[in-house]
Amino acid sequence: AAQGAGPWPSPGPGPQSGPPLRRPAAMARFSAFLNPVLVLFSCDLCLVRANRPPSPVNVTVTQLKANSATVSWDVPEGDVVIGYAILQQRQDGQMQRFIREVNTTNRACVLWDLAEDADYIIQVQSIGLYGESQASKRVHFRTLKETDRLPSNSSNQGDITMEGLDKDRQLQTGEIIIIVAVLLMWAAVIALFCRQYDIIKDNDSNNNKEKTKPSSEHSTPERPSGGLLRSK
């Protein structure tokens, strides 16, 4: 008969877990030194961001031509701005230009050397004492064609010529009016002088007549010098 098997052998002891891992003392000291540095850096970064000027507003493009355009913008009041930066790029990505100017209070910039009949995108940043502002909203514009500029210039020149002619005519009319007024004044002065001269002359003649009348009235009649002849 089969003998009953004895009790199952107890499993051997499993792998015992060792003592918990501990960081080296050098790592702990480095962490203790790094944490304050990170805190100071984050505080400085927050202060810089807080002191940055706000983004420019009302960015507009005017005086569009075939090879140039003028960009203007506004800066909120109360912020110290010492310059500006403009990012200019073609919409097709062929050309990109970065313009930066400091120690200026200008709120406009002329963009030169543009390609005619091309699409551009610009963004403006304000430069303050503690850094640059966020970029403004993108503004899209398209330059004119060279052929589109000529008629406008010719029409403007015609307008300027017509304005010049109108001004010349106005000046000629004004000069004629002034000359006529001066002549009328001289004529009035001469007429007044002649009238006064006639009045003075008449008064002199009347005075002379009045002076001659008393002398004729008081004069004695002349007696005949010869006597009467007696008849024999």
Secondary structure as UniProt FT lines:
FT   HELIX           25..51
FT   STRAND          57..62
FT   STRAND          69..74
FT   TURN            77..78
FT   STRAND          83..90
FT   TURN            91..92
FT   STRAND          96..102
FT   STRAND          108..111
FT   TURN            116..117
FT   STRAND          119..128
FT   TURN            129..130
FT   STRAND          131..132
FT   STRAND          139..142
FT   HELIX           146..217
//
